[in-house]
Amino acid sequence: MANIWDDLVKWLDDASKVVGKEAGDLTQKGSLKLEIFDLNRKLRDAFTQFGSEVYEAVYVKKTSDWQNTKKIKGAVRKINTTARKLQKKKSEYKKIGKGLPKKK
């Protein structure tokens, strides 16, 4: 009878560890999803800014060397930076929960 109780206690201990890890993973995933959503929004805004800067330089101001303006270079830098951050967060998101044992 004691062996059954020992097995039950061990199983409950293992189960609580797994549940705790999964809850932590879900919390992390939720936080990262919010960050990814925010970075997607920032990237969309950066592309919008870039497009309006190009339009203004090419069609409004008729600038021939529009690629070298400070505003356009700044917009491109912002796009690149935001895209890198977004990729990093997406890879972090994919790595969460990889250490859990497979369910049978």
C-alpha positions as CSV (number, residue, x, y, z in Angstrom):
1,M,0.0,0.0,0.0
2,A,2.9,2.4,0.8
3,N,4.3,1.8,-2.7
4,I,1.1,3.0,-4.3
5,W,1.2,6.2,-2.2
6,D,4.8,6.7,-3.1
7,D,4.0,6.3,-6.8
8,L,1.1,8.7,-6.5
9,V,3.1,11.3,-4.7
10,K,5.9,11.0,-7.3
11,W,3.4,11.3,-10.1
12,L,1.7,14.4,-8.6
13,D,5.1,16.0,-8.1
14,D,6.1,15.4,-11.7
15,A,2.7,16.5,-13.0
16,S,2.9,19.8,-11.0
17,K,6.3,20.5,-12.4
18,V,5.1,20.0,-15.9
19,V,2.0,22.1,-15.3
20,G,4.1,24.9,-13.8
21,K,6.5,24.9,-16.7
22,E,3.6,25.0,-19.2
23,A,2.0,27.9,-17.4
24,G,5.2,29.7,-17.5
25,D,5.7,29.0,-21.2
26,L,2.2,30.3,-21.9
27,T,2.9,33.5,-20.0
28,Q,6.1,34.0,-21.9
29,K,4.3,33.2,-25.2
30,G,1.6,35.7,-24.5
31,S,4.1,38.4,-23.6
32,L,6.1,37.7,-26.8
33,K,2.9,37.7,-28.9
34,L,2.1,41.2,-27.7
35,E,5.7,42.3,-28.5
36,I,5.5,40.7,-31.9
37,F,2.1,42.5,-32.6
38,D,3.6,45.8,-31.5
39,L,6.7,45.3,-33.7
40,N,4.5,44.4,-36.7
41,R,2.6,47.7,-36.1
42,K,5.8,49.6,-35.9
43,L,7.2,48.0,-39.0
44,R,4.0,48.9,-40.9
45,D,4.2,52.5,-39.7
46,A,7.9,52.6,-40.7
47,F,7.0,51.5,-44.3
48,T,4.2,54.1,-44.4
49,Q,6.6,56.8,-43.3
50,F,9.1,55.6,-45.9
51,G,6.5,55.6,-48.7
52,S,5.3,59.1,-47.8
53,E,9.0,60.4,-47.7
54,V,9.7,58.9,-51.1
55,Y,6.5,60.3,-52.5
56,E,7.3,63.8,-51.2
57,A,10.9,63.7,-52.4
58,V,10.1,62.3,-55.9
59,Y,6.7,63.8,-56.8
60,V,6.3,66.9,-54.6
61,K,9.9,68.3,-54.4
62,K,11.1,66.6,-57.7
63,T,14.4,65.6,-56.1
64,S,16.6,63.6,-58.4
65,D,18.8,62.3,-55.7
66,W,16.0,61.2,-53.4
67,Q,17.7,58.0,-52.2
68,N,20.3,60.0,-50.2
69,T,18.0,62.3,-48.2
70,K,18.3,62.1,-44.4
71,K,14.6,61.3,-43.9
72,I,14.6,58.4,-46.4
73,K,17.8,56.9,-45.0
74,G,16.4,57.3,-41.5
75,A,13.2,55.5,-42.5
76,V,15.2,52.6,-44.1
77,R,17.3,52.3,-41.0
78,K,14.1,52.2,-38.8
79,I,12.6,49.5,-41.1
80,N,15.8,47.4,-40.9
81,T,16.1,47.7,-37.1
82,T,12.4,46.9,-36.5
83,A,12.6,43.9,-38.9
84,R,15.6,42.5,-37.0
85,K,13.9,42.9,-33.7
86,L,10.8,41.2,-35.1
87,Q,12.7,38.2,-36.4
88,K,14.5,37.9,-33.0
89,K,11.2,37.9,-31.1
90,K,9.6,35.4,-33.6
91,S,12.6,33.0,-33.1
92,E,12.3,33.4,-29.3
93,Y,8.6,32.6,-29.6
94,K,9.3,29.4,-31.5
95,K,11.9,28.2,-29.0
96,I,9.5,28.4,-26.0
97,G,8.3,25.0,-24.9
98,K,10.8,22.9,-26.9
99,G,12.1,21.3,-23.8
100,L,8.9,19.6,-22.8
101,P,8.6,15.8,-23.1
102,K,6.4,14.6,-25.9
103,K,2.9,13.3,-24.9
104,K,2.2,9.7,-25.7
